[in-house]
Amino acid sequence: MSEEDEKPRSRLSRRRRANSPAGTKKRRDVWVTAEEEAALVARAAGEKVTVPNLLLTAALSESSETPTQRKAAMAELMAIHTLLARVSNNVNQIARHANAGDEFPQDAKAVLAYVREVAMRIDRTIEGLM
């Protein structure tokens, strides 16, 4: 096949990384057991990256978590923030109702149980970040 017959490839269809301006890349082989390979493949699939990308990101990151895990934790904390804003509004409404009369609203028990659930969710999230 001559060079005339070859169609030029789009710049976006490139399948490998661009050449490094620093020169030749180094290759590292990592030997793993079948169980470790299965765990790596499962985790990489969960992170939606390749196994080499997962290993490289994890090895070169400043902390022990991957960027995907960090984003997920931040999203979880933002969701908790929204829940707490809603719960605090309900607690204020219950307090206003309780202060207006002698009876304590029946819904208060459900709201307090929900507050405890959100507090436990916060604790789990914080423990996951440690």
Rosetta blueprint (number, residue, H / E / L):
1 M L
2 S L
3 E L
4 E L
5 D L
6 E L
7 K L
8 P L
9 R L
10 S L
11 R H
12 L H
13 S H
14 R L
15 R L
16 R L
17 R L
18 A L
19 N L
20 S L
21 P L
22 A L
23 G L
24 T L
25 K L
26 K L
27 R L
28 R L
29 D L
30 V L
31 W L
32 V L
33 T L
34 A H
35 E H
36 E H
37 E H
38 A H
39 A H
40 L H
41 V H
42 A H
43 R H
44 A H
45 A H
46 G H
47 E H
48 K L
49 V L
50 T L
51 V H
52 P H
53 N H
54 L H
55 L H
56 L H
57 T H
58 A H
59 A H
60 L H
61 S L
62 E L
63 S L
64 S L
65 E L
66 T L
67 P H
68 T H
69 Q H
70 R H
71 K H
72 A H
73 A H
74 M H
75 A H
76 E H
77 L H
78 M H
79 A H
80 I H
81 H H
82 T H
83 L H
84 L H
85 A H
86 R H
87 V H
88 S H
89 N H
90 N H
91 V H
92 N H
93 Q H
94 I H
95 A H
96 R H
97 H H
98 A H
99 N H
100 A H
101 G L
102 D L
103 E L
104 F L
105 P L
106 Q L
107 D H
108 A H
109 K H
110 A H
111 V H
112 L H
113 A H
114 Y H
115 V H
116 R H
117 E H
118 V H
119 A H
120 M H
121 R H
122 I H
123 D H
124 R H
125 T H
126 I H
127 E H
128 G H
129 L H
130 M L
